[in-house]
Amino acid sequence: MKKKKQRFEGIVYSTADNFEFVNAERDEEEDTLPVSQQKLKVLLDRKARKGKVVTIVQGFIGTESDLNELAKKLKQKCGVGGAAKDGEILIQGDVKQKIFDLLKNDGYPVKSVGG
């Protein structure tokens, strides 16, 4: 796990013996919602990918490790590559219907976006 450097921006000086820096803009990961409360969208995209089709799963709310775990499972079931970044799962190729069916069978409420 990657450690984040603590930044003391905006602090000039403190004379308090019990001073403890608290960062108000801390990036805390959200707890992963249960499967039945996730609202996932499955769509196809080919923008900025040199015409290659990518299936995208959006709307996952949870920790980065749970997102990576779901992405790994989907990639294995479809037999293709992909990645999980920025809260989205990118799967190579046009496997929209297969991913839709896999997520539906796992209990996720899934919505198919686009044609």
C-alpha contacts under 8 A as a table, 3 or more apart, distances in Angstrom:
res1	aa1	res2	aa2	distance
8	F	11	I	5.85
8	F	21	F	7.57
11	I	14	S	7.84
14	S	19	F	7.13
15	T	19	F	7.85
16	A	19	F	5.24
23	N	26	R	5.68
29	E	62	G	7.10
29	E	63	T	5.71
29	E	64	E	7.71
30	E	61	I	7.16
30	E	62	G	5.28
30	E	63	T	5.96
31	D	61	I	7.73
31	D	62	G	5.12
31	D	63	T	6.05
32	T	61	I	5.89
32	T	62	G	3.51
32	T	63	T	5.73
32	T	66	D	7.32
33	L	37	Q	6.15
33	L	38	Q	6.30
33	L	61	I	6.22
33	L	62	G	6.12
34	P	37	Q	5.49
34	P	38	Q	6.67
35	V	38	Q	5.50
35	V	107	G	6.31
35	V	108	Y	5.43
36	S	107	G	6.25
36	S	108	Y	5.61
36	S	109	P	6.47
37	Q	108	Y	7.72
37	Q	109	P	7.57
38	Q	59	G	7.31
38	Q	60	F	6.34
38	Q	61	I	6.80
38	Q	108	Y	6.36
38	Q	109	P	6.55
39	K	59	G	5.88
39	K	60	F	7.03
39	K	108	Y	7.27
39	K	109	P	5.66
39	K	110	V	6.25
39	K	111	K	7.71
40	L	57	V	6.53
40	L	58	Q	5.60
40	L	59	G	4.78
40	L	60	F	6.14
40	L	108	Y	7.24
40	L	109	P	6.47
40	L	110	V	4.94
40	L	111	K	6.30
41	K	56	I	7.94
41	K	57	V	5.59
41	K	58	Q	5.12
41	K	59	G	6.29
41	K	110	V	5.76
41	K	111	K	4.82
41	K	112	S	5.82
41	K	113	V	6.43
42	V	55	T	6.99
42	V	56	I	5.69
42	V	57	V	4.67
42	V	58	Q	6.55
42	V	96	K	6.55
42	V	99	I	7.71
42	V	100	F	6.67
42	V	110	V	7.23
42	V	111	K	6.31
42	V	112	S	5.02
42	V	113	V	5.95
43	L	55	T	5.73
43	L	56	I	5.29
43	L	57	V	6.68
43	L	96	K	6.64
43	L	112	S	6.26
43	L	113	V	5.08
43	L	114	G	6.27
44	L	53	V	6.71
44	L	54	V	5.72
44	L	55	T	4.57
44	L	56	I	6.06
44	L	94	D	7.03
44	L	96	K	6.87
44	L	113	V	8.00
44	L	114	G	7.38
45	D	53	V	5.81
45	D	54	V	5.28
45	D	55	T	6.33
45	D	56	I	7.09
46	R	49	R	5.57
46	R	50	K	7.34
46	R	51	G	5.46
46	R	52	K	5.55
46	R	53	V	4.78
46	R	54	V	6.12
47	K	50	K	7.40
47	K	51	G	7.05
48	A	51	G	7.53
49	R	52	K	5.46
49	R	53	V	7.54
52	K	93	G	7.35
53	V	92	Q	6.78
53	V	93	G	5.14
53	V	94	D	5.99
54	V	90	L	6.43
54	V	91	I	5.71
54	V	92	Q	4.79
54	V	93	G	5.00
54	V	94	D	6.26
55	T	90	L	5.89
55	T	91	I	5.04
55	T	92	Q	6.29
55	T	93	G	6.29
55	T	94	D	5.95
55	T	95	V	6.38
55	T	96	K	5.81
56	I	88	E	6.76
56	I	89	I	5.63
56	I	90	L	4.77
56	I	91	I	6.29
57	V	60	F	7.82
57	V	88	E	5.73
57	V	89	I	5.03
57	V	90	L	6.68
58	Q	87	G	7.02
58	Q	88	E	5.01
58	Q	89	I	6.79
59	G	87	G	7.26
59	G	88	E	7.18
60	F	67	L	7.18
60	F	87	G	6.37
60	F	88	E	7.06
61	I	87	G	7.54
62	G	66	D	6.64
62	G	67	L	6.95
63	T	66	D	5.38
63	T	67	L	6.40
64	E	67	L	5.05
64	E	68	N	6.18
64	E	87	G	7.69
65	S	68	N	5.07
65	S	69	E	6.13
66	D	69	E	4.96
66	D	70	L	6.24
67	L	70	L	5.24
67	L	71	A	6.17
67	L	84	A	6.79
67	L	87	G	7.32
67	L	89	I	7.65
68	N	71	A	4.99
68	N	72	K	6.06
68	N	83	A	7.99
68	N	84	A	5.84
69	E	72	K	5.13
69	E	73	K	6.30
70	L	73	K	5.12
70	L	74	L	6.25
71	A	74	L	5.17
71	A	75	K	6.09
71	A	82	G	7.69
71	A	83	A	6.91
71	A	84	A	6.19
71	A	89	I	5.93
71	A	90	L	7.98
72	K	75	K	5.16
72	K	76	Q	6.15
73	K	76	Q	5.23
73	K	77	K	6.22
74	L	77	K	5.18
74	L	78	C	6.14
74	L	99	I	6.91
74	L	102	L	7.78
75	K	78	C	5.26
75	K	79	G	5.75
75	K	80	V	5.37
75	K	81	G	5.86
75	K	82	G	6.55
75	K	91	I	6.75
76	Q	79	G	5.02
76	Q	80	V	6.87
78	C	95	V	7.34
78	C	98	K	7.41
78	C	99	I	7.70
80	V	91	I	7.07
80	V	92	Q	6.20
80	V	93	G	7.65
81	G	91	I	6.15
81	G	92	Q	5.62
82	G	89	I	7.44
82	G	90	L	5.25
82	G	91	I	4.27
82	G	92	Q	5.42
83	A	89	I	5.91
83	A	90	L	5.16
83	A	91	I	6.62
84	A	87	G	6.97
84	A	88	E	5.69
84	A	89	I	4.38
84	A	90	L	6.06
85	K	88	E	5.50
85	K	89	I	6.54
85	K	90	L	7.90
91	I	95	V	7.80
92	Q	95	V	7.92
95	V	98	K	5.36
95	V	99	I	6.17
96	K	99	I	5.33
96	K	100	F	6.05
97	Q	100	F	4.94
97	Q	101	D	6.15
98	K	101	D	5.18
98	K	102	L	6.17
99	I	102	L	5.00
99	I	103	L	6.08
100	F	103	L	5.38
100	F	104	K	6.07
100	F	110	V	6.73
100	F	111	K	7.91
100	F	112	S	7.22
101	D	104	K	5.02
101	D	105	N	6.08
102	L	105	N	5.21
102	L	106	D	6.34
103	L	106	D	5.07
103	L	107	G	6.51
103	L	108	Y	5.45
103	L	109	P	7.78
103	L	110	V	6.89
104	K	107	G	5.27
104	K	108	Y	5.31
104	K	109	P	6.47
104	K	110	V	6.31
105	N	108	Y	7.46
